[in-house]
Amino acid sequence: PALLDREMARFPGWLVWLALISPRLELHAAQIEPLGVDSWRIRVVLRNAGWLPTYVTQQAKKNGLVRGVIVELEAPEGVSVQTGERRADVGQLEGRAYKPTVPSSWAGWGGDVTDDRVKVEWIVRAVAGSRVMIIARHDRAGVVRVPVLLRATVKE
């Protein structure tokens, strides 16, 4: 009991460090483009803003122990999806852990500098003013909710 405080004092810093290096799913960009009467293109780009990849370890990836990022388009009645899947597994996203600080082909780096991102796109038919929700989730990287209002943009 006399040593318990000293032993426990090490853990808060370690737990904060684990939280800081964990994968973290976030919205990178969202675009809604009117394509004509009651037709819209919805495009989102998600990224892993964390240090570790979404699969965390190569062993988990190799053995299929972790699911990929699931992206869903939730739409009310009256909104029909013309292209794209309402629910899709878009795979794993890399983190910053195994990348050089400056992307370069020098020193043998031939990796994809955007493998921490994924683009998902739908074309939907709906009346202006309709609302849809895009939900992206990953067991180890969290959940992102993107509310989308389908409305024509005013160009200046």
C-alpha positions, 0 to 999 in steps of 0.5 A: 500500500505504501508504494501504490501512489507512486505506481499509479502516478505513471498511468495517467500520462501513459493513458493520455499518450495512448489517446493522442496516438490513436486513430481518429476519424474526421471529416476532411471535406464535404461538397454538395453540387446541384446537377439539375432539377432535383438531382444532387452530387454529394461528396465527402472526404474522410481522413484518419487524423490520428498517428496510428492507422485505423487497424492499429497493428499489422497483425490485426490487419493481416488476420482480419481482426478489425473491420474497415471504415463504414460509411452510410447515407441515411435519407428520408423517404422521398430521397432516392440514391441513383449512384453509390451505395447507401452503406459501404465498407471503404477499408482501412485508413493509414495514420501518420506513424509510418510516413516521412515528414516530407513526402518525397521519392528520395530515399525510396519513399514510394508510398501514397501520401493520401492513404489516410483519406477516402472519398465517398460520392453519391448522386441522389434525387430529392427536392431542394431542402431535403436533409440527409445524414452521412455517418462514418464509423470505425470501431477504433477510430470513432464516428463522424456525422455530417448533416447535409442540406440539399439546396442550390448554392448562389454563385456570385 
